[in-house]
Amino acid sequence: MSRTQTPLTDSLLTYVRDVTLREPEALRKLRESTESHPQASLQVAPEQGQLLHLLARLTGARKALEIGAFMGYSSTWIALGLQPGGRLIVCDKSEEYSILARRTWRDAGVEDLIELRLAPALDSLDALIGEGQTGSFDFIFIDADKGNYIHYYERALLLLRQGGLIAADNVLFHGTVVDPANHDSDTEAIRDFNRHLQSDRRVALSMATMGDGLALAVKL
C-alpha cells in the first residue's frame, strides 16, 4: 500500500495494458478502427471497459443498465460479465451510433443479451420506473450527457437494488474540475454531480481514478 498515487505515464499505461488487458477481438477491432474518429473520446479506455466487466461479475449482475451506448464498447464488456441468463438494457438516443453498437454486439456474440431503448435516456428511465422495475437492477453504468448526470443518478438509484452498484464515468472531466477558471457547463455539471454523491448518505462511495475517473456508489 502507499499513501500517494503513482503517476500514470504513457509507458506505464502501456505496461498495465500489456500485463492485464484481455480485450475481446471484436472490441480490439472497434477500438483500433475508431481511434481517429472525431468523437473517439466518448469511448471508455480498454482498461476501464475491463473494470466494468469485473464489476458486473463482482456484483453477480443478472440485470444491468447502461445510460449512453456510443458504439457499444462498454456495453459489450458489461454484457460479457453478466451471469447466465443475464440481461442488459441500453439507453441511447442516437440512431446512427446505435447501428454501430448493434454491429459491435453482434460481432462479440452478445446481441441477444442486450435490449436497446432508443429514446432520450430520461424518458427511458422514467418508463422503466413506470413499468415497476424499481429496485430490480444489479449494476448501472452512467456515461452520457453531463448536464443530466444528477437526474440519471437519482433515477438509477431508484432502479437499483440494495447492494447494487452504480458506476459513473468522466468524474474527473479531463482535469477541468480543479481549474478554478473553468466554468464550462459540462465541467460545472460534473462538479455538482461529484458534490451530490459526496453528500449522499444513501450510498457507499469511492472514486477510481483510472481513465477519466469512475465514481462507484453502492446502494445501502
C-alpha positions in Angstrom: 0.0 0.0 0.0 1.0 3.6 -0.4 -0.2 7.0 0.8 0.5 8.5 -2.6 -0.6 7.7 -6.2 1.9 6.6 -8.8 1.7 9.0 -11.8 0.4 7.0 -14.8 2.8 7.9 -17.7 2.2 6.7 -21.2 4.8 4.0 -20.8 3.3 2.8 -17.5 -0.2 2.7 -19.1 1.2 0.6 -21.9 2.7 -1.8 -19.3 -0.6 -2.0 -17.4 -2.4 -3.0 -20.6 0.3 -5.4 -21.5 0.1 -7.3 -18.3 -3.7 -7.1 -17.5 -5.8 -6.5 -20.6 -7.9 -9.4 -22.0 -9.7 -7.4 -24.7 -12.1 -9.5 -26.9 -11.1 -9.4 -30.6 -14.3 -7.6 -31.6 -13.6 -4.8 -29.1 -10.0 -4.5 -30.1 -11.0 -4.1 -33.7 -13.6 -1.5 -32.8 -11.2 0.5 -30.7 -8.4 0.5 -33.3 -10.7 1.3 -36.2 -12.2 4.3 -34.3 -9.1 5.9 -32.8 -9.2 8.6 -35.4 -13.0 9.2 -35.1 -13.8 12.8 -34.1 -15.8 11.5 -31.2 -13.4 8.8 -30.1 -13.0 10.3 -26.7 -16.6 9.3 -25.9 -15.4 5.7 -25.7 -14.1 4.3 -22.4 -10.5 3.2 -22.2 -9.9 -0.6 -22.6 -8.8 -1.0 -19.0 -12.0 0.9 -17.9 -14.0 -1.5 -20.0 -12.4 -4.5 -18.4 -13.0 -2.9 -15.0 -16.7 -2.6 -15.8 -16.7 -6.3 -16.8 -15.1 -7.2 -13.5 -17.6 -5.1 -11.6 -20.5 -6.8 -13.3 -19.1 -10.1 -12.3 -18.4 -9.0 -8.7 -22.0 -7.8 -8.3 -23.3 -11.1 -9.8 -25.2 -9.0 -12.2 -28.1 -10.6 -13.9 -29.9 -7.4 -14.8 -27.8 -4.4 -15.8 -28.4 -0.9 -17.3 -26.3 1.4 -19.3 -27.1 5.0 -20.0 -25.2 6.1 -23.1 -24.0 3.5 -25.6 -21.9 5.3 -28.2 -20.5 2.4 -30.4 -21.2 -0.4 -28.0 -17.7 -0.8 -26.5 -18.6 -0.5 -22.8 -21.9 -2.3 -23.1 -20.2 -5.3 -24.7 -17.7 -5.5 -21.8 -20.7 -5.4 -19.3 -22.8 -7.9 -21.2 -19.8 -10.3 -21.2 -19.7 -10.1 -17.4 -23.4 -10.9 -16.8 -24.4 -14.1 -15.1 -26.1 -16.8 -17.2 -29.5 -15.6 -18.3 -28.5 -12.0 -17.7 -29.9 -9.0 -19.5 -28.5 -5.6 -20.2 -30.8 -2.6 -21.1 -29.1 0.1 -23.0 -30.5 3.7 -23.3 -29.3 5.9 -26.1 -30.9 8.4 -28.4 -28.6 8.2 -31.4 -29.8 6.0 -34.2 -26.6 6.5 -36.1 -24.4 5.2 -33.3 -26.9 2.6 -32.2 -26.4 0.9 -35.6 -22.7 0.7 -35.0 -23.3 -0.5 -31.4 -25.6 -3.4 -32.7 -22.8 -4.4 -35.0 -20.3 -4.5 -32.1 -22.7 -6.6 -30.0 -23.3 -9.0 -32.9 -19.5 -9.4 -33.6 -18.9 -10.0 -29.9 -21.8 -12.5 -29.6 -23.8 -10.6 -27.0 -26.6 -9.1 -29.2 -29.1 -11.5 -27.7 -28.3 -10.3 -24.2 -29.0 -6.6 -24.9 -32.2 -4.6 -25.2 -31.8 -1.2 -26.8 -34.2 1.6 -25.8 -33.8 4.2 -28.5 -35.1 7.5 -26.9 -33.8 10.3 -24.7 -32.4 8.5 -21.6 -34.6 10.3 -19.1 -37.7 9.1 -21.0 -36.4 5.5 -21.0 -35.5 5.6 -17.3 -39.0 7.1 -16.4 -40.5 4.3 -18.5 -38.6 1.6 -16.6 -39.8 3.2 -13.3 -43.3 3.3 -14.6 -43.1 -0.4 -15.6 -42.4 -1.3 -12.0 -38.8 -2.1 -12.4 -37.6 -0.1 -9.4 -35.2 -2.0 -7.1 -34.5 -4.7 -9.7 -31.1 -3.8 -11.3 -27.8 -5.1 -10.0 -25.4 -2.8 -11.9 -25.9 0.5 -13.7 -23.3 2.4 -15.8 -23.8 6.1 -16.5 -21.8 7.7 -19.4 -24.0 10.2 -21.2 -24.5 14.0 -21.4 -23.1 15.5 -18.3 -25.8 18.1 -17.7 -28.2 15.3 -16.7 -25.9 13.3 -14.6 -27.7 14.0 -11.3 -31.0 13.3 -12.9 -29.7 10.0 -14.3 -28.2 9.1 -11.0 -31.4 9.7 -9.0 -33.4 7.6 -11.3 -30.7 4.9 -11.4 -30.8 4.8 -7.6 -34.5 4.1 -7.7 -34.0 1.3 -10.2 -31.1 -0.2 -8.3 -31.5 -3.0 -5.7 -30.0 -2.6 -2.3 -26.3 -3.6 -2.5 -26.3 -2.9 -6.2 -23.6 -0.7 -7.9 -23.7 2.5 -9.9 -20.6 3.4 -11.9 -20.4 6.9 -13.5 -17.7 7.9 -15.9 -15.8 11.2 -16.6 -16.0 12.4 -13.0 -12.5 14.0 -13.4 -13.6 15.5 -16.7 -10.1 15.7 -18.2 -8.9 17.5 -15.1 -11.0 20.6 -15.6 -12.9 20.0 -12.3 -9.9 21.5 -10.4 -9.4 24.5 -12.7 -11.0 27.5 -10.9 -11.1 29.5 -14.1 -13.1 26.8 -16.0 -16.8 27.4 -15.8 -17.8 25.3 -18.8 -21.3 24.0 -18.4 -20.2 20.3 -18.5 -17.4 20.9 -16.0 -19.8 22.6 -13.6 -22.3 19.8 -14.1 -19.6 17.2 -13.1 -18.6 19.3 -10.1 -22.2 19.4 -9.0 -22.6 15.7 -9.5 -19.4 14.9 -7.5 -20.6 17.1 -4.6 -24.1 15.4 -4.9 -22.5 12.0 -4.5 -20.2 13.0 -1.7 -23.1 14.2 0.4 -25.4 11.3 -0.4 -25.6 9.0 2.6 -27.8 6.5 0.7 -24.7 5.1 -0.8 -21.1 3.9 0.0 -18.8 5.8 -2.3 -15.4 5.7 -3.9 -13.7 7.1 -7.0 -11.4 5.1 -9.2 -9.0 7.5 -10.9 -8.5 5.2 -13.9 -9.1 6.8 -17.3 -11.2 10.0 -16.8 -12.4 9.0 -13.4 -15.1 6.5 -12.4 -17.4 7.2 -9.4 -18.6 4.0 -7.7 -21.6 4.1 -5.5 -23.2 1.0 -3.7 -26.8 1.4 -2.6 -27.1 1.0 1.2 
